[in-house]
Amino acid sequence: LECITLVGCSVGKERFFTDAKLIMEMLQSDLQNILQSWIRMCRCLGKDFVPYLPMVIPPILQIASVEPELRVQDSNAAEEEDGWEYLTVGDKKIAIHTSVIEEKAAAINMLYAYVFELKDGFIEWVDRTAAVLVPLITFYYHQGVRMAVLNAFPQLLQSSVLHAKKTGQGADKVKTLFEYILQQLLDGIRNEDDAEIVEAEIESVHECISMLGENGLSAEHIPAAIEVVNHVLGWVHKRRGDRAAQKAKHNQGLSGRGILEDELRDNACESELAEIIGALAKWNMPLFLPVFQGMGDTLTKLLASDHFADKQLGICIFDDVVEHCKSKDVVKLMLQAFLPAVVPNITHADPTVRQAAVYGMGVCAQRGQELFVPLVKDITQNLLRAITAQDARFGDNAPPTDNAISSVGKIILYQRQHVDLAQLVPAFASWLPCTADALECVVVHNQLCDIIEDEALSQILFGANYQGLPAVLKIFCELINTQYIEPKCQNRIVNILKKIATFPPALLQNSIGALPVEYRPVATGLFAKLDTLLLPVS
């Protein structure tokens, strides 16, 4: 059976579909042994697997619904049995049948796999699945069950959202499901003390908010989400304070794997809080803004904090509000109140803080307009220092550097009259291509196209005698047909190359000849097949 389904996944739906229908009918007789095979079948068939869900999902829901067997006995009771986990509480010992719980966790992961694969094809089973999974957020007996449930929530919501968009029906069901899930998540976060679960709950909240999309929240949801942000922030600060007190008490401090894991988990929780704020700002700014205006003191404290995770969170909040707020007055207030506190972090030692800060400079260059002008030269010089640092393109420093390059690109495009373009434009091109930050490298390479398509900027880039052309050709050779550009950008590059192909033949040949040896045949090949490089754009 395992072999059959693996072969089916290998050959694809078109060749396997007829045989798959026959196999699915044969498999009905032995459900427990074929659950994993059904999942592989689903991955192979995609939406064509939907007709089999009435056979597949009920037994999985039944397993996910099973209550674990518990026994309470004296702490000095008989020897412990295999398949049971024991917890001593006072003079009693609580025994939990772990094999049943492991099956429960496996079933929930299967439900996650089906809804992830089928998206809106799972819609008929969303309500029944949610009814089973949502109460399990407080299933304290098993971490794996709770983590699987939290992973499934956004997928269930996405299934409902996609169905509503496709059919124009079900918007009320989406709202009801979201409120049901959100309330349980918020209550869970308020009462949770396990940092791993808290992180997963926060992540689930921000993913659910993002799944709803623009203006998906109601007015009552925003204050509840912010209240949880404040709660978790206070909880993280208390945990840090407790650890600091313990270190002071022990003079030389505490160390060890557990302490380090606690610190890392707290930092991760703050990063997830930034994601919640980002989702609120991006998708629900009109409702978020009035609530955010009461967070000024919190933001000031975060930016002034000596702890890098606090500082990163504060800068991310600043970035998100400036980027997504349509009110020029609010953007003006944000820059006046907080930009001076953000700027020094452009060269911060911690890469996560530095990345948030340099990204924000690009946002301010684009959105801040005249308010950015007094600081633009100093900010540009700081960005140059961050980009040209000795280890800027290595390890954890590489993504922040890509973001810094992107911000220089925005300064060129939106603040051109206030900077030295003769220095900045060639420098920008010399840093390309960017390959470390999957999102930002796409932005940067589109900026290169913007510069080339701008008559004044392209003259600076290419130079009076087109001495800058080889550098541009080299970048294009490294970008075509890679993940570092999107199809629309590749088509822009192809159209630029078509124009370059009309340059005098001697100029073009000299420019190709000036490339490093290994790039010359690549460039020649590009010009020989330009029309074949155009990609469909969705």
Sequence and secondary structure as in RCSB ss.txt:
>XXXX:A:sequence
LECITLVGCSVGKERFFTDAKLIMEMLQSDLQNILQSWIRMCRCLGKDFVPYLPMVIPPILQIASVEPELRVQDS
NAAEEEDGWEYLTVGDKKIAIHTSVIEEKAAAINMLYAYVFELKDGFIEWVDRTAAVLVPLITFYYHQGVRMAVL
NAFPQLLQSSVLHAKKTGQGADKVKTLFEYILQQLLDGIRNEDDAEIVEAEIESVHECISMLGENGLSAEHIPAA
IEVVNHVLGWVHKRRGDRAAQKAKHNQGLSGRGILEDELRDNACESELAEIIGALAKWNMPLFLPVFQGMGDTLT
KLLASDHFADKQLGICIFDDVVEHCKSKDVVKLMLQAFLPAVVPNITHADPTVRQAAVYGMGVCAQRGQELFVPL
VKDITQNLLRAITAQDARFGDNAPPTDNAISSVGKIILYQRQHVDLAQLVPAFASWLPCTADALECVVVHNQLCD
IIEDEALSQILFGANYQGLPAVLKIFCELINTQYIEPKCQNRIVNILKKIATFPPALLQNSIGALPVEYRPVATG
LFAKLDTLLLPVS
>XXXX:A:secstr
 HHHHHHHHHH HHHHHHHHHHHHHHGGG GGGTHHHHHHHHHHHGGGGGGGHHHHHHHHHHHHH    EEEEET
T S   TTEEEEEETTEEEEEEHHHHHHHHHHHHHHHHHHHHHGGGGGGGHHHHHHHHGGGGG TT HHHHHHHH
HHHHHHHHHHHHHHHHHS  HHHHHHHHHHHHHHHHHHHHH   HHHHHHHHHHHHHHHHHH TT S TTHHHHH
HHHHHHHHHHHHHHHHHHHHHHHHTSS   SHHHHHHHHHHHHHHHHHHHHHHHHHHH HHHHHHHHTT HHHHH
HHHH SSHHHHHHHHHHHHHHHHH   HHHHHHHHHHHHHHHGGGGG SSHHHHHHHHHHHHHHHHH GGGGHHH
HHHHHHHHHHHHHSTTTTSGGGHHHHHHHHHHHHHHHHHSGGGS HHHHHHHHHHT    S HHHHHHHHHHHHH
HHHSHHHHHHHH TT TTHHHHHHHHHHHTTSTTS HHHHHHHHHHHHHHTTS HHHHHHHHHTS GGGHHHHHH
HHHTGGGG     
